[in-house]
């Protein structure tokens, strides 16, 4: 991999880092926001959920526009919009006596920006390389940046909130500005070779693709949603009980939340480096990751204390770190460049479904016994593993007919 390609990857990696910090950084702060604004756990979970719902709706549109206009022309305006959304939430929290609804409005604007930023990065990496090992490595770096953001977010969010509770909101536009500069100067847009495909023809080609490969594509979409549902739901649960049950807050809570996320980040990085271009290894890593995630929740069912809970979530983080880069690689390398932005955006939308559903549903589960949360989380992981095993069956040779219902990779054009 050449130096310019590495610099481009580092710049692109700043986008998932910023987008992850902009969302996950708020998770350790949610209990403090709940107390400060005198709202319920369900209401405070909406600060995460409304952001995700808007992203779900707009991500496919952003993917389509990136296929027609170019990745960079979509990413930069999206980052600017996300920064504006962060500024709205920060201003409302600072100046208003009852800022809840304006905070939600700012999060909606931030969600609009996020829809065109992170999801467009994945097809951009696929466009950069011909060698599938380089694609897998690049996607591993992107996913590692995403998960590193999750590791850093509880620590950074707790540290900023220790100064003043709304400071994490103001940090979002600063991060977006840095990412915009990196994208402008280090990411070179591909030379436009062909005219954009007409909308009708494009929709027809995507529909045909979904009919041909729908079984494994939809399976991966669902698997991505399951992972994010369990991850964000479990983090919301852990963040809440650390304060309410174990009386741990501030930096210490951030450090504890970072432990399972560190396991996730490290495993994601190693997986991205090792899976190469072997689709069967990707599939194996994906379903093994889900089995590990499911099994990790057996521990706290029988031994429920803060130590076993953090250990359990760390083991689950290893499982997620195995699965996520593998799912990314399977879906990115199996789609032609012309439809890659739209298909990976649909995949990202489904991941945001999990993000949106996790905190509010876990808030409801928390009204019952803790064991209910563990059983639901374990069952979700098991369902993901079985889906991958039965419905994702890549060919052993990348030269075999890719039109059949498999995830054999296509040739990835150089940009």
SVG drawing of the C-alpha trace seen along z (x, -y; Angstrom):
<svg xmlns="http://www.w3.org/2000/svg" viewBox="-40 -32 44 55">
<polyline fill="none" stroke="black" stroke-width="0.4" points="0.0,0.0 1.5,-3.4 1.9,-6.3 -0.8,-8.4 -3.2,-5.5 -2.3,-5.2 -2.8,-9.0 -6.2,-8.7 -7.2,-5.8 -6.2,-7.8 -8.2,-10.8 -11.2,-8.6 -10.8,-6.9 -11.3,-10.2 -14.9,-10.2 -16.1,-7.1 -14.1,-8.3 -15.8,-11.6 -19.3,-10.2 -18.8,-7.5 -17.6,-10.1 -20.5,-12.3 -23.0,-9.6 -21.2,-7.2 -19.6,-10.1 -23.1,-10.9 -23.8,-7.4 -21.9,-7.9 -23.4,-11.4 -27.1,-10.3 -27.7,-9.6 -26.4,-13.1 -28.6,-14.6 -31.5,-12.7 -31.0,-14.3 -30.2,-17.8 -33.2,-18.0 -35.5,-16.0 -36.6,-13.6 -37.1,-9.8 -34.7,-7.1 -36.8,-6.5 -36.8,-10.3 -33.0,-10.6 -32.5,-7.5 -34.3,-9.4 -31.2,-11.6 -29.5,-8.6 -32.6,-7.3 -33.8,-10.3 -30.2,-10.8 -30.3,-7.2 -33.8,-7.3 -33.0,-10.2 -29.8,-8.5 -31.8,-5.3 -34.1,-7.2 -31.5,-9.3 -28.5,-6.9 -29.8,-5.2 -30.3,-8.6 -26.8,-9.6 -25.4,-6.3 -27.2,-6.9 -26.0,-10.5 -22.4,-9.3 -22.7,-6.8 -23.8,-9.6 -21.9,-12.7 -18.8,-11.1 -18.0,-10.2 -16.1,-13.3 -18.9,-15.6 -21.3,-14.0 -18.9,-13.4 -17.8,-17.1 -21.2,-18.8 -22.5,-16.0 -19.7,-16.6 -20.5,-20.4 -24.3,-19.6 -23.3,-17.3 -21.2,-20.0 -24.1,-22.5 -26.3,-19.9 -23.8,-19.6 -23.6,-23.4 -27.4,-23.6 -27.5,-21.1 -24.6,-22.8 -26.2,-26.2 -29.6,-25.0 -28.0,-23.2 -26.0,-26.3 -28.6,-29.1 -32.0,-27.6 -33.7,-26.7 -35.7,-23.8 -33.6,-22.7 -34.8,-19.1 -36.8,-19.6 -34.2,-21.8 -31.5,-19.2 -33.6,-16.6 -33.9,-19.0 -30.1,-19.5 -29.7,-15.7 -32.0,-15.4 -29.7,-17.8 -26.7,-15.9 -28.3,-12.7 -28.9,-14.2 -25.2,-14.9 -24.1,-11.5 -26.2,-9.9 -23.9,-11.1 -20.6,-10.7 -19.8,-7.4 -21.8,-5.1 -20.2,-6.6 -16.7,-5.9 -17.1,-2.1 -17.7,-2.1 -15.0,-4.8 -12.5,-2.3 -13.8,0.4 -13.3,-2.1 -9.6,-2.7 -8.1,0.7 -8.0,3.6 -6.4,6.0 -9.0,7.6 -6.5,7.9 -5.9,4.2 -9.7,3.7 -10.0,6.0 -7.1,4.2 -8.6,0.8 -12.1,1.8 -10.4,3.2 -8.8,-0.2 -12.1,-2.0 -13.9,0.4 -11.0,0.1 -11.3,-3.7 -15.0,-3.2 -14.5,-1.0 -11.6,-3.1 -14.0,-6.0 -16.3,-3.8 -13.3,-3.1 -12.4,-6.8 -16.0,-8.1 -16.9,-7.0 -13.6,-8.4 -13.7,-11.6 -17.5,-12.1 -17.1,-11.6 -14.1,-14.0 -15.8,-16.7 -19.0,-16.3 -17.0,-16.6 -16.2,-20.2 -19.8,-21.0 -22.5,-18.6 -23.2,-20.0 -19.5,-20.3 -19.7,-17.0 -22.2,-18.7 -19.8,-21.5 -17.0,-19.1 -18.9,-17.7 -18.5,-20.7 -14.8,-20.9 -14.3,-17.3 -16.3,-17.7 -14.1,-20.7 -11.0,-18.6 -12.4,-15.8 -13.5,-18.2 -9.9,-19.6 -8.4,-16.0 -10.9,-15.0 -10.3,-18.1 -6.5,-17.9 -5.8,-14.1 -8.6,-12.4 -8.4,-12.8 -11.7,-12.3 -11.6,-9.7 -11.6,-10.9 -15.1,-10.8 -15.0,-8.3 -18.7,-7.6 -21.9,-9.6 -24.2,-8.8 -26.7,-6.0 -30.2,-7.4 -32.4,-7.0 -34.8,-4.5 -32.0,-2.3 -30.1,-2.6 -33.2,-1.5 -33.7,1.4 -30.1,2.5 -30.3,2.3 -33.6,4.2 -32.1,6.9 -29.1,7.2 -31.3,7.6 -33.3,10.3 -30.1,12.2 -28.2,11.8 -31.0,10.8 -30.7,13.8 -27.1,13.2 -27.4,9.4 -30.5,9.2 -28.9,11.6 -25.9,9.4 -28.2,6.3 -30.0,8.1 -26.7,9.2 -25.4,5.7 -28.6,4.5 -28.4,7.2 -24.8,6.3 -25.6,2.6 -28.7,3.4 -26.8,5.5 -23.8,3.2 -25.6,-0.1 -28.3,1.5 -25.7,3.2 -23.6,0.0 -26.7,-2.0 -27.5,0.6 -23.9,0.7 -23.7,-3.1 -27.0,-3.3 -26.3,-0.7 -22.8,-1.9 -24.3,-5.1 -27.6,-3.8 -26.4,-0.5 -22.6,-0.8 -22.4,-4.6 -19.6,-5.0 -19.6,-8.1 -17.2,-10.5 -13.9,-9.4 -14.0,-6.1 -17.3,-5.2 -15.8,-6.1 -12.8,-3.9 -14.9,-1.0 -17.1,-1.4 -13.9,-1.6 -12.8,1.9 -15.2,4.0 -14.9,1.5 -11.1,1.9 -11.5,5.6 -13.8,4.9 -11.4,2.4 -8.3,4.7 -10.1,7.7 -11.6,5.7 -8.1,4.4 -6.6,7.9 -9.5,9.4 -9.3,6.8 -5.6,7.5 -6.0,11.3 -9.1,12.1 -7.5,11.2 -9.6,12.0 -10.9,15.4 -14.7,15.2 -15.0,18.5 -12.8,17.2 -14.9,14.0 -18.1,16.0 -16.4,18.2 -15.2,15.2 -18.7,13.6 -20.7,16.6 -18.0,17.4 -18.1,13.8 -21.9,14.1 -21.6,17.3 -19.0,15.7 -21.3,12.7 -24.2,15.0 -22.2,17.1 -20.8,14.1 -24.2,13.3 -24.4,16.7 -21.9,15.6 -23.9,12.7 -27.1,14.8 -25.5,16.9 -22.9,14.5 -24.2,10.9 -21.8,8.4 -19.8,5.5 -16.7,7.7 -18.5,10.5 -20.6,8.1 -17.6,6.2 -15.8,9.5 -18.9,10.7 -19.2,7.6 -15.5,7.7 -15.8,11.3 -18.8,10.1 -16.7,7.3 -14.2,9.8 -17.1,11.5 -18.3,8.2 -14.7,7.4 -14.6,10.7 -17.9,10.3 -18.1,6.6 -15.0,6.4 -16.0,9.7 -19.5,8.4 -18.1,5.2 -15.7,7.0 -18.3,9.5 -20.8,6.9 -18.3,4.4 -16.3,6.8 -19.4,8.6 -20.9,5.6 -19.9,3.7 -18.7,0.1 -21.8,-1.3 -24.1,0.0 -21.7,0.2 -22.6,-3.1 -26.3,-2.3 -26.0,1.2 -23.5,0.4 -25.7,-2.5 -28.6,-0.1 -26.4,2.0 -25.4,-1.1 -29.1,-2.0 -29.8,1.4 -26.9,0.9 -28.5,-2.3 -31.8,-0.5 -29.9,1.4 -28.4,-1.8 -31.9,-3.4 -33.6,-0.4 -31.0,0.6 -31.2,-2.1 -35.0,-2.6 -35.7,1.2 -33.1,1.9 -34.5,-1.0 -37.8,0.9 -36.1,4.3 -34.4,2.6 -37.8,2.3 -37.7,6.0 -35.0,8.4 -31.4,8.1 -31.5,11.7 -34.1,10.6 -31.5,8.3 -28.9,11.1 -31.3,13.7 -32.5,11.2 -28.9,10.3 -27.7,13.9 -30.7,14.9 -30.0,12.0 -26.4,13.1 -27.4,16.7 -29.9,15.6 -27.1,13.7 -24.9,16.7 -27.5,19.0 -28.5,16.5 -24.9,16.3 -24.4,20.1 -27.5,20.9 -27.9,18.0 -24.4,16.7 -22.5,19.2 -19.6,17.7 -18.0,19.5 -14.6,21.0 -13.2,19.4 -13.5,15.7 -13.5,16.6 -16.8,18.6 -20.0,17.2 -20.8,14.2 -24.3,13.9 -25.5,16.8 -26.8,16.2 -23.5,16.0 -21.1,13.4 -18.3,14.1 -16.4,10.8 -16.4,8.6 -13.4,6.9 -12.9,3.6 -11.9,0.7 -9.0,-1.5 -10.0,-5.1"/>
</svg>
